[in-house]
Every structure is written in structure tokens, then in C-alpha cells.
């Protein structure tokens, strides 16, 4: 089971689910969330090409509930999501994890991917400090996806 299947497998009805795809690249994760019927999908990337490509891909896939924006973690202030997907490098994840946690609803799911095995422990420690609960890790070749749930912060 890949991390997308895992993410949506526990949801019997995604129609009221709000999803953030942070560092959206081509937009494939946001498009999938849109196609699954999530109520609101926000895809963000700092790269002009990625934003343009995501918009084109969303149009081709007729995704009317998908908003694509250029920006960084500051673009999600004062917003709440049930699921946050972040396929971003380690340093940005470490820097922005508290903001992801703040924008994640209680019991929401944060899935980070593109992690190298040697970075796993530092990511787990930072997540714990932010009040995230480790759920599982999936590995494919030399890449990890780590899944967390938002708990109550101390």
C-alpha cells in the first residue's frame, strides 16, 4: 500500500475533507485528492514552473475544487486541513513542521515524503516536539514516507 492509498483508506467519506498539497510540483497529489471528491484542495509551490504546470494539469483533469497558489508556508496561516501532504526536502520540512502542525486539524494526518532513511530520526524528533504522533513509515527503494497524526500539544 502506498502512502496515498493509506491516507484515504481510513476515510469512508472524503466529501468534507480539506487537503493541502505543500510543494505540489506537478500537482498530482492535489489532483488525486480532487478526483477522490475532497471538498477543498489547496496546492502550493514556490516554483513558478510548478505552479503553471499544476494549473495546466488540474485543467486537463477538470478539477474544479482545486486551488493552486505560488507561495511558501506563510500561505497557509489561519487555515485548517484534515490532511497535509508534503513532499519537500528535509531542511524545509524541519523548518516548517510546526506551521504544518498548526494548520492540521486535531486527529488530522500529515504525510511527509521524499525523506532519506538517514534523516528519519531527526524528522521523528521534530514531529514529536510539535505534538505529532508517529503512525507509520513506508519505504520504497531509498525513499521514505512518514505518516503522523496530530495529537494534543503539551
Backbone as CSV, one residue per row, in Angstrom:
resi,resn,N_x,N_y,N_z,CA_x,CA_y,CA_z,C_x,C_y,C_z
1,UNK,0.844,-1.176,0.000,0.000,0.000,0.000,0.892,1.243,0.000
2,UNK,0.670,2.156,-0.938,1.449,3.381,-0.935,0.815,4.405,0.002
3,UNK,1.501,5.524,0.215,1.022,6.465,1.223,-0.270,7.149,0.833
4,UNK,-0.572,7.289,-0.449,-1.854,7.875,-0.837,-2.997,6.917,-0.538
5,UNK,-2.797,5.655,-0.863,-3.814,4.662,-0.526,-4.038,4.636,0.979
6,UNK,-2.949,4.688,1.742,-3.053,4.694,3.201,-3.841,5.907,3.689
7,UNK,-3.527,7.057,3.148,-4.153,8.300,3.594,-5.659,8.260,3.455
8,UNK,-6.119,7.837,2.317,-7.541,7.893,2.037,-8.278,6.607,2.398
9,UNK,-7.550,5.553,2.762,-8.199,4.277,3.068,-9.056,4.339,4.325
10,UNK,-8.692,5.171,5.283,-9.449,5.243,6.523,-10.637,6.182,6.469
11,UNK,-10.835,6.825,5.338,-11.927,7.784,5.210,-13.064,7.168,4.414
12,UNK,-14.209,6.993,5.059,-15.346,6.424,4.349,-15.997,7.456,3.444
13,UNK,-15.890,8.733,3.816,-16.480,9.802,3.027,-15.514,10.981,3.021
14,UNK,-14.930,11.258,1.876,-13.960,12.342,1.783,-14.608,13.661,1.390
15,UNK,-15.925,13.672,1.232,-16.593,14.855,0.698,-16.465,16.088,1.587
16,UNK,-16.131,15.922,2.855,-15.937,17.086,3.718,-14.461,17.253,4.123
17,UNK,-13.585,16.583,3.412,-12.158,16.610,3.733,-11.466,17.780,3.043
18,UNK,-10.638,18.481,3.818,-9.845,19.580,3.286,-8.387,19.144,3.260
19,UNK,-7.756,19.268,2.092,-6.419,18.739,1.860,-5.478,19.854,1.417
20,UNK,-4.263,19.814,1.937,-3.189,20.695,1.495,-2.104,19.836,0.863
21,UNK,-1.699,20.203,-0.340,-0.549,19.588,-1.007,0.544,20.644,-1.037
22,UNK,1.458,20.558,-0.091,2.513,21.553,0.072,3.736,21.123,-0.725
23,UNK,4.215,21.991,-1.607,5.301,21.628,-2.503,4.750,20.748,-3.600
24,UNK,3.712,21.233,-4.273,2.884,20.392,-5.147,3.561,19.899,-6.417
25,UNK,4.629,20.552,-6.858,5.298,20.079,-8.078,4.354,20.072,-9.258
26,UNK,4.071,18.916,-9.822,3.177,18.805,-10.981,1.707,18.826,-10.602
27,UNK,1.411,18.757,-9.311,0.029,18.805,-8.847,-0.657,17.466,-8.721
28,UNK,0.081,16.380,-8.923,-0.549,15.060,-8.977,-1.273,14.682,-7.678
29,UNK,-0.720,15.035,-6.528,-1.374,14.656,-5.270,-2.654,15.455,-5.057
30,UNK,-2.613,16.740,-5.354,-3.823,17.550,-5.247,-4.891,17.101,-6.234
31,UNK,-4.474,16.740,-7.431,-5.417,16.246,-8.439,-6.068,14.954,-7.955
32,UNK,-5.281,14.065,-7.390,-5.848,12.826,-6.855,-6.873,13.125,-5.763
33,UNK,-6.523,14.011,-4.837,-7.460,14.363,-3.769,-8.741,14.959,-4.346
34,UNK,-8.603,15.795,-5.358,-9.765,16.389,-6.018,-10.625,15.312,-6.670
35,UNK,-9.981,14.409,-7.402,-10.706,13.340,-8.102,-11.408,12.389,-7.127
36,UNK,-10.845,12.244,-5.924,-11.483,11.400,-4.915,-12.686,12.079,-4.279
37,UNK,-12.875,13.364,-4.575,-14.058,14.073,-4.094,-13.863,14.890,-2.839
38,UNK,-12.618,15.185,-2.482,-12.386,16.022,-1.305,-13.028,17.391,-1.515
39,UNK,-13.544,17.942,-0.433,-14.278,19.199,-0.524,-13.406,20.356,-0.996
40,UNK,-12.223,20.459,-0.404,-11.323,21.577,-0.696,-9.915,21.033,-0.808
41,UNK,-9.226,21.424,-1.879,-7.840,21.025,-2.067,-7.046,22.282,-2.416
42,UNK,-6.003,22.523,-1.640,-5.105,23.642,-1.889,-3.722,23.086,-2.185
43,UNK,-3.172,23.456,-3.338,-1.824,23.039,-3.728,-0.950,24.282,-3.804
44,UNK,0.223,24.207,-3.181,1.129,25.350,-3.106,2.535,24.912,-3.487
45,UNK,3.221,25.785,-4.231,4.625,25.554,-4.547,5.314,26.911,-4.681
46,UNK,6.611,26.938,-4.425,7.374,28.184,-4.535,7.900,28.418,-5.949
47,UNK,7.821,27.407,-6.782,8.404,27.454,-8.117,7.360,27.861,-9.161
48,UNK,7.682,28.881,-9.962,6.760,29.355,-10.998,6.362,28.244,-11.966
49,UNK,7.354,27.474,-12.436,7.054,26.406,-13.382,6.106,25.386,-12.763
50,UNK,6.352,25.009,-11.512,5.499,24.019,-10.853,4.062,24.521,-10.754
51,UNK,3.896,25.778,-10.423,2.548,26.343,-10.312,1.858,26.313,-11.677
52,UNK,2.543,26.777,-12.715,1.949,26.765,-14.066,1.617,25.339,-14.501
53,UNK,2.531,24.402,-14.263,2.307,23.017,-14.648,1.139,22.403,-13.874
54,UNK,1.052,22.703,-12.582,-0.062,22.196,-11.770,-1.395,22.729,-12.273
55,UNK,-1.427,24.014,-12.623,-2.662,24.609,-13.155,-3.072,23.917,-14.448
56,UNK,-2.126,23.712,-15.352,-2.419,23.016,-16.612,-2.940,21.604,-16.348
57,UNK,-2.265,20.878,-15.455,-2.676,19.508,-15.159,-4.054,19.457,-14.497
58,UNK,-4.348,20.417,-13.629,-5.665,20.470,-12.987,-6.756,20.765,-14.017
59,UNK,-6.467,21.644,-14.964,-7.444,21.955,-16.014,-7.722,20.732,-16.882
60,UNK,-6.658,20.027,-17.277,-6.813,18.827,-18.096,-7.655,17.780,-17.368
61,UNK,-7.504,17.723,-16.040,-8.226,16.727,-15.242,-9.549,17.242,-14.690
62,UNK,-9.966,18.431,-15.125,-11.271,19.010,-14.763,-11.472,19.084,-13.252
63,UNK,-10.477,19.596,-12.556,-10.534,19.706,-11.093,-11.054,21.089,-10.695
64,UNK,-12.328,21.159,-10.390,-12.935,22.452,-10.068,-12.779,22.825,-8.591
65,UNK,-12.454,21.879,-7.739,-12.326,22.145,-6.299,-10.864,22.238,-5.863
66,UNK,-9.971,22.481,-6.806,-8.539,22.534,-6.550,-8.031,23.946,-6.806
67,UNK,-7.445,24.547,-5.782,-6.852,25.877,-5.892,-5.338,25.705,-5.860
68,UNK,-4.650,26.360,-6.787,-3.193,26.262,-6.873,-2.620,27.661,-6.698
69,UNK,-1.665,27.776,-5.786,-1.073,29.077,-5.482,0.442,28.980,-5.449
70,UNK,1.071,30.105,-5.776,2.508,30.214,-5.576,2.718,30.751,-4.164
71,UNK,3.613,30.102,-3.414,3.891,30.587,-2.079,4.674,29.580,-1.270
72,UNK,4.867,29.944,-0.015,5.555,29.067,0.923,4.629,28.816,2.115
73,UNK,5.194,28.392,3.212,4.394,28.025,4.373,3.555,29.196,4.896
74,UNK,3.962,30.418,4.619,3.192,31.578,5.061,1.805,31.633,4.413
75,UNK,1.632,30.969,3.283,0.352,30.964,2.584,-0.726,30.163,3.310
76,UNK,-0.344,29.366,4.311,-1.346,28.527,4.982,-1.728,29.038,6.366
77,UNK,-1.218,30.200,6.758,-1.565,30.747,8.067,-3.074,30.909,8.176
78,UNK,-3.600,30.596,9.348,-5.029,30.729,9.646,-5.911,29.798,8.832
79,UNK,-5.343,28.737,8.261,-6.136,27.740,7.550,-5.992,26.402,8.264
80,UNK,-7.006,25.551,8.133,-7.009,24.243,8.770,-7.302,23.168,7.721
81,UNK,-6.608,22.041,7.857,-6.745,20.939,6.914,-6.878,19.622,7.669
82,UNK,-7.581,18.683,7.074,-7.672,17.323,7.615,-6.443,16.509,7.236
83,UNK,-5.916,16.791,6.039,-4.757,16.061,5.527,-3.775,17.065,4.928
84,UNK,-2.514,16.928,5.298,-1.453,17.713,4.678,-0.443,16.749,4.081
85,UNK,-0.163,16.939,2.809,0.816,16.148,2.083,2.009,17.060,1.794
86,UNK,3.203,16.631,2.151,4.387,17.464,1.926,5.531,16.598,1.418
87,UNK,5.819,16.732,0.145,6.942,16.038,-0.474,8.008,17.096,-0.728
88,UNK,8.744,17.426,0.328,9.687,18.538,0.324,10.984,18.054,0.979
89,UNK,12.069,18.773,0.747,13.342,18.325,1.310,13.376,18.462,2.837
90,UNK,14.284,17.747,3.434,14.407,17.637,4.887,14.491,18.986,5.590
91,UNK,15.326,19.880,5.101,15.522,21.152,5.796,14.259,21.998,5.821
92,UNK,13.536,22.023,4.725,12.275,22.770,4.700,11.261,22.103,5.612
93,UNK,11.183,20.786,5.578,10.259,20.079,6.479,10.554,20.408,7.938
94,UNK,11.814,20.374,8.308,12.182,20.679,9.698,11.824,22.123,10.054
95,UNK,12.072,23.031,9.130,11.788,24.435,9.372,10.283,24.718,9.461
96,UNK,9.484,24.014,8.658,8.060,24.332,8.531,7.122,23.390,9.280
97,UNK,7.658,22.386,9.958,6.794,21.378,10.575,5.820,21.952,11.600
98,UNK,6.252,22.906,12.393,5.348,23.499,13.379,4.184,24.197,12.678
99,UNK,4.446,24.866,11.574,3.368,25.520,10.812,2.401,24.486,10.248
100,UNK,2.923,23.356,9.779,2.041,22.287,9.301,1.174,21.784,10.446
101,UNK,1.797,21.577,11.580,1.053,21.098,12.746,-0.034,22.100,13.146
102,UNK,0.292,23.381,13.144,-0.684,24.410,13.492,-1.849,24.459,12.512
103,UNK,-1.607,24.079,11.261,-2.658,24.101,10.238,-3.372,22.762,10.087
104,UNK,-3.008,21.808,10.893,-3.616,20.481,10.835,-4.693,20.376,11.905
105,UNK,-5.850,19.928,11.521,-6.931,19.733,12.486,-6.553,18.621,13.469
106,UNK,-7.132,18.679,14.670,-6.909,17.628,15.657,-7.297,16.279,15.046
107,UNK,-6.450,15.308,15.200,-6.582,13.958,14.640,-6.357,13.938,13.129
108,UNK,-5.904,15.075,12.565,-5.602,15.125,11.148,-4.323,14.373,10.833
109,UNK,-4.078,14.163,9.549,-2.946,13.371,9.088,-1.950,14.243,8.333
110,UNK,-0.681,14.136,8.721,0.419,14.754,7.985,1.240,13.634,7.378
111,UNK,1.413,13.708,6.071,2.245,12.722,5.379,3.385,13.463,4.711
112,UNK,4.585,13.141,5.141,5.760,13.732,4.517,6.463,12.641,3.725
113,UNK,7.005,13.040,2.586,7.677,12.051,1.741,8.897,12.683,1.102
114,UNK,9.668,11.828,0.442,10.929,12.280,-0.131,12.021,12.342,0.922
115,UNK,11.883,11.539,1.957,12.824,11.527,3.077,13.823,10.393,2.877
116,UNK,15.085,10.684,3.093,16.117,9.645,3.049,16.139,8.899,4.382
117,UNK,16.456,7.618,4.374,16.470,6.847,5.621,17.329,7.466,6.721
118,UNK,18.456,8.072,6.369,19.333,8.654,7.391,18.722,9.909,8.035
119,UNK,17.663,10.457,7.462,17.008,11.637,8.032,15.790,11.290,8.883
120,UNK,15.466,10.028,8.966,14.259,9.601,9.658,14.236,10.055,11.125
121,UNK,15.287,9.820,11.862,15.286,10.111,13.303,15.135,11.600,13.598
122,UNK,15.796,12.457,12.838,15.680,13.896,13.081,14.260,14.383,12.755
123,UNK,13.648,13.800,11.741,12.261,14.142,11.395,11.321,13.682,12.499
124,UNK,11.517,12.461,12.993,10.660,11.934,14.067,10.766,12.788,15.327
125,UNK,11.954,13.216,15.661,12.152,14.036,16.859,11.459,15.385,16.725
126,UNK,11.624,16.028,15.577,10.977,17.320,15.348,9.453,17.178,15.387
127,UNK,8.936,16.138,14.774,7.490,15.905,14.767,6.960,15.721,16.191
128,UNK,7.672,14.960,16.991,7.270,14.744,18.384,7.249,16.069,19.140
129,UNK,8.260,16.905,18.938,8.312,18.219,19.584,7.121,19.098,19.189
130,UNK,6.587,18.875,17.999,5.453,19.667,17.502,4.105,19.086,17.925
131,UNK,4.113,17.957,18.609,2.855,17.349,19.043,2.266,16.364,18.058
132,UNK,3.075,15.911,17.114,2.607,14.929,16.142,2.900,13.526,16.643
133,UNK,2.008,12.624,16.359,2.128,11.236,16.781,2.521,10.394,15.565
134,UNK,3.623,9.683,15.682,4.093,8.804,14.611,3.102,7.668,14.417
135,UNK,2.697,7.440,13.163,1.773,6.346,12.847,2.465,5.218,12.089
136,UNK,3.203,5.575,11.038,3.882,4.529,10.269,4.880,5.145,9.305
137,UNK,5.717,4.267,8.788,6.675,4.671,7.765,6.591,3.661,6.626
138,UNK,6.627,4.173,5.422,6.635,3.341,4.234,7.934,3.616,3.497
139,UNK,8.583,2.566,3.000,9.843,2.749,2.288,9.752,2.122,0.917
140,UNK,10.218,2.880,-0.068,10.336,2.361,-1.423,11.721,2.746,-1.917
141,UNK,12.496,1.735,-2.233,13.896,1.926,-2.600,14.591,2.689,-1.474
142,UNK,15.153,3.855,-1.756,15.876,4.591,-0.729,15.096,5.828,-0.268
143,UNK,13.773,5.802,-0.384,12.932,6.933,-0.014,11.893,6.509,1.009
144,UNK,11.626,7.414,1.952,10.641,7.150,2.997,9.464,8.104,2.891
145,UNK,8.308,7.612,3.276,7.131,8.423,3.559,6.806,8.162,5.023
146,UNK,6.601,9.231,5.772,6.312,9.090,7.202,4.951,9.708,7.469
147,UNK,4.137,8.977,8.197,2.763,9.391,8.451,2.592,9.699,9.929
148,UNK,2.011,10.877,10.184,1.770,11.353,11.544,0.306,11.719,11.723
149,UNK,-0.104,11.725,12.965,-1.432,12.218,13.333,-1.242,13.338,14.342
150,UNK,-2.092,14.338,14.238,-1.991,15.451,15.188,-2.656,15.058,16.500
151,UNK,-1.885,15.167,17.562,-2.403,14.952,18.910,-2.543,16.273,19.615
152,UNK,-2.763,16.215,20.887,-2.814,17.443,21.691,-1.412,17.866,22.020
153,UNK,-1.101,19.142,21.771,0.235,19.657,22.075,0.325,19.987,23.560
154,UNK,1.484,19.659,24.153,1.705,19.944,25.568,1.836,21.423,25.826
